[in-house]
Amino acid sequence: MNTNVSADRLENSQNASRNDTFLENLCADDEAPVGPEQVTIVIHVLTLLVALLGNTFLITAFLSAKDSMMLLIVNMAASDLLMAIFLIPRVITREIIRSSAFLVHGSGGVFLCKMCTFLSDMSLAVSTQSLVVIFVERLLAIVYPMLYKKITLNVRWRAIISTWITSAAIHAPYFYIMRLIPFHSNDSKIQLCIPTWEPAFEDESAHLRYNIFLFTTVLLIPLFTISVLSAIVVCGSRKDKLAESRTEKGKRRNRERIKKLHRMAAVTVTALFICWTPYVVFAFLDLFSLRPVPECSKIQKVMRYISRILASSYCAVNPCICLIFLRNFSRELGKICKKNFCKWSI
């Protein structure tokens, strides 16, 4: 593999990887990461803490309650933990050293380059696919309640396993394309973890096609599917098919439950749109840019910086939404905390 990579060619290759573009400036006239260093580090540290604690709380609450209906949400929590563990520490390190240099060398560095990128990027695909399955289940619960009752624990486990297998298959090329490439910068030799399709494929065309495939399968199709399912659920929830078998109190409780589900669904979809839409827009602009390293104004740099911050913070958003809207989790966490507090006091 040719290691004499020019600065422009190297930075253009970095645009292919979501992990590498979080803190890499894509503008030609600004090499350092955009944004106040201390503020950015604080944001990422808070994201890491909330993601680790929040998702761990969700998993702990599920293991304590053993509620099969919350299995898909716990699956999202597990995938968000992957992003928190394998992505955010790298982002914090880049801000501290103000460089995208990969600090681990040798065969161990190559392994970490491939595995960390694979796991952190795969986690987003698992989360979006889990959201699709959750909305399908919600559709059945509200529009086809009798069919929903036939969903067993085994069916949910199969759905969960399929999200991981599909996500792993989508990102399998990472084990070939992610490599440590030496690069000379300011009279010092560093190495960067970047994707390259050579020598098996023509790099630029393969890079373009694969990234379009990634954004389409991981974000665009799930977002569209979730939006359609949400619209169907809203329309279908206007008529309670089991109203004749419910008491007045039961009808009120069902209406309240549906309203709460609608609010949670709206917040979940809105959070996904807010966190990822700006990043997807800039990623597509970079993919189809006529220049190897696109130029942008100061406002564009700030917007790119905000888009990367929002995208990296997504792993901390879902646990907050679940803990706010789902009483089962918050109630179970209260029991766990109370139980542990009693042990410590003794």
N, C-alpha and C positions, 0 to 999 in steps of 0.2 A: 504494500500500500504506500502511496506517495505521501510523505510526511511534510513536504515543503508546501504548506498550505498558506496562501496569502491571507491577510487580515480580512479583506472583504469576503473572500470565499468562505473563510472560517465562520464569520459572523452570520452569513447567510445560511450556513448549515445549521447553526444553532437555533434558527427560527423554527426548525422542524420539531424540536422537543419542547413540550410544555414546561417541563422542569427547568430547562435552560433559559427559557424566555421569561420566567417570572422576574428575574432580576437583571437580565441582560438588556441593556438599552439597544433598541433597534434603529436608532437614528445615527446617521453617519458622523455627526459633529459632536457627539457626546458619548465618550467611552465609559464613564463611570456610571454606576447605578443612579437613577433619578430619585430625588426625595431626601429629606433630612435623615441622616444615618441613625441617630438616636431614636427618633420617632418610629422609623421603619422597624428597627430591632424590637422596640417595645410592642408594636403591633403583632409582630410574628411570635414573640415570646408569649403574649396573651393568647394568641390563636392556638399555640402549642399546648398551653396549660388547659384551656377550655376544651379543646379537642380530646386530650388525654383523659381528663377528669370526667367530662360529660359522656363520652362514649363508653368509658369504663363503667360509669354509673348505670348506663342503660343496660349493658351486658350483665352487670351484677344484679340489677333489679329483675331482669328476665330469668336468670338462673335461680333466683329466690322465689319468684312467683310462678315460673313455669307456665306462662300463658302462651299457648301456641299461636294465638292471633297476633302477637307482637313479634313473632319470629322474623318476619321480613324487615321490621324496623331495626332489630338487633343485627341483622345481616348488614344493613347500611352502616350501623355503628362500627362493626368490625372492619368494613372497607374504609371508613373514615379514619380509623386508627392507623391503617396502613399509610395513608397519606400523611398523617401527623408524625409518624415515626420515621418514614423514609424520605419525606420531602422537606418539611419545615426546618429540621436541623441543618440541612444543606443550605437552605435559603438564609438562615440566620448566620451561618458561617461565611457565606458570600458577602453579607453586609458588613460583617466584622472585619474581614480581610480586604474588602472592597475589590474583590476579584472573583472570577468564575473558575479559577484554577482548581483542579481536582487534586486533593492533598494526599490521597493514598496512591502509591505507585506499585508497579509490578503486577504479577498475576492476580494478587488480592484486589488491587485497584480496578483491574479490568472486570473482575467478578462483581465488585460493588457497583461499578458504573452501569453494568447491564442489569443487575438484579434490583438495585434501588430505583432506577428509572422505570423498570418494568412494573414493580409492585406499586409504586406511587401513582403511575398513570393508570394502571389497571383498576385501582380503587375507585376512580371516578366512573368508569364503565359499570362496575358492580353497583354503585350507588344509583346511577340513572336507570339501570335495568331493574333494580329493586323497586324504585319508584313506580315504574311502569306496572310491575306485578302488583304492587300495593293498590294502585288505582284500578286495575282489573278486578281485584278482590273487592274493592269498595263498590265498584259498579255492580257486581253480583249481589253484594249485601243489600244494596238499596233498590236496584231494579229487578233483580231475580233472587229474592231471599230464599226460596226453596232450593235453588241450585247452590246457593252459597253454603247452606247447611251441609252439603255433601263434600265440602272441601275438608280433607283430613290432614293430620299432621304429616303423613307421608307425602301428600301432594305438595305441601309447603316446603318440605325438605328437598323435594325434587326441583322445585322452582328455584330454591336458593343455590343448589349445586349447579344448575344450568346457568345462572348468572355468572358464577366464577369460571366455569368451563368456557363459556362464550367470551368473556372478557379476556381470559388468558389466551384464547385463540386469536382474538383481534390484535393483541399486543405481542404475539409470539415473535414477529420480525425484530423486536428490540434486541433479542439475543444475538442477532447477526449485525444489525446496523450500529448499535451503541458501542463506541470504542474510545480508548484514550489516545488522543493525538497530540504529539509534541508541538509546541508553538513558541516562537521567540518573541518576547515582548519586553521592551525597555532593557535590552542587554541581559535579560534573564530568560531562562528556559522553563516554561510551565507546560502542563498537560491539561487538556480539556476533555470532558466527557461529552462527545457530540455524535450525532448520527451520520453515517455515510453508507451508501448502497454499493459503492465500488468494492471489488472489481466485478461482481456478479451482474450488476445492473448499471445503467446510465444514471448517475446520481441525481441530477436535477429533475428529470421527468419522473423517476421513481419516488423521489422526495415529495413532489407535488401531488402525485396520485395517491400516495399512501396517506398523506396528511388530510386530503379531502375525504378519503375513506374514513379516517379516524374521527374527524369532526362530524361527519354525517352519521356514522353508526353510534358514536358515544354520546353525542349531544343533540344534533338536529332531529333525528328520528325519534328518540325518546321524548324530547320536548314537544314535538308535534303530536305524538301519541298521547301523552299526558294531557295536553290541551283538549284533544278530541274527547278523551274519556271523561274529563272534567265537565265538559259541556253536556255529554250524555247523562252523567250522574245528576247534574243540576236539573235537567229536564225531567228525568225519570223520578226524581225524589218528590216531585209535586203531587204524585199519587201514591198513597200507601196501599200496597197490594194486600197487606195483612190487616187492614184497618177494621174489617168486620170481626176479626177474632181478638181485637184489643179492647181493653176498657178505656174510659176517658183518660184516666191517669196514665195508662200505657201509651195512648196516642200522644199525650203531651211529652212524655219522656222520649218517645221515638222522634218527635219533631225537634226537641232540644238536642238529641244525639246527632241528628242529621245536620242541624245548623252548626254544631261544633265541628263535625267532620268537614263541612264546607269551608269553614274558617281556616281549619288546619291545612286543608288542601290548597286553598288560595295562598296562604302564607308560604307553604312549601314550594309551590310553583313559582311564586314571585321571587323567593330567595334564590332559586335556581337560575331564573332569568337574570336577576340583578348581578349575581356573582359571575356568571359565565358569558352573558351576551357581549359585554364590552371586549372581553378577551378574544372571543370568537371573531368579532368584527375586525380587530386589529390583526389577528392571525391570518385571516383571509386577505386582508390588504397587503400583508407582507408576502404571502404566497404568490399573489398575482402582480406584485410590484415589478416594474420594468428595470429597476435599479437593483444591483446586488445588495446594497444596504440603503434602505429608503431614508430619505431626508424628511424631517418633520419639524413643525414649529414648536415653540415652547409650550403652547397649549396642548398640542398632540403628545408631547413628552409627558406632561402631567397626567393626561388621560390614560396613556399607556401604563404609567406607574400605578394609577388607581386601579386599572383593570387587572394588573398582576396581583395587587394586594387583595382585591375582592376574590379572585379565583383561588388564591392560596388559603383564604380564610373560610372557604366553603366547608372544610372538614369540621369546623367548629359550629356551623350553623344548625345542622340537623339535630344534634343532641339538645340544643337550646329550645328548638321548636317542639320536640317530643316532650321534654320535661314541662313545658308550659301548657301544652294542650292535652296530654295524656295523663289522666289521674292515676291510672294503674301504676305507671312508672313512679310518679312522684310519691304516691302512697306507699309503695313498696320500699322506696328509698328512705322514706321517713321511718319505716319499721326497722330497716337495717341500721340506720344511724342511731335510733333509740336503743336498739339491742346492743350495739357496740359501745355506746356511751355508758350503759349500765355495767358492762363488763369492765370498762376502764375505771369507773368509779369504785367498783368492788376491789 
